[in-house]
Amino acid sequence: RFQTRAQYGRFLPAAAAELFDRVGLAAPHVFLDIGSGIGTLALQAAATRGCRARGLELMAGRMRIAEELRGGLAAAVRGVDGAVDGVGLQRRI
């Protein structure tokens, strides 16, 4: 059975920017954040690198917040796909 509560690490914006630089993240790429929480890393990738970004999150509450954030930034940030429904995915496993 999956966890019902989990604590994820998080990347501060400067650390994320360094990571993106090191891997050469750019517009033609797709960024995947597994265990994406509320989606801030994926949003930063899309907003600052122009790439497509996707988050995979198993916690339904975090996924809902990620969707709200993405919806609020959709006009300003292009290329951010919806969060993967980890709860629905979990039921299929």
Order of alpha helices (4+ residues) and beta strands (2+ residues): alpha-beta-alpha-beta-alpha-beta-alpha
